[in-house]
């Protein structure tokens, strides 16, 4: 499964779910994509490599690249969504 497929699926889901702030999550999805390109290029190029890591471990690694070293609720939720797409 390609990153593009995963991203498009998540975008469609966010829009369909009628969330109170879908633009915030869509923006955060863009940020995640940019961080994957920059810091996790092998995962960006082949998202199935995420299956080699537990979701907990990847969230810890991802948080390390952030200035505050913490994930927002939106980031955590979106990473969960990425893993769900890989399990489908």
Secondary structure as UniProt FT lines:
FT   HELIX           3..16
FT   TURN            17..18
FT   TURN            20..21
FT   HELIX           22..39
FT   HELIX           41..45
FT   HELIX           47..52
FT   HELIX           55..64
FT   TURN            67..68
FT   HELIX           73..87
//
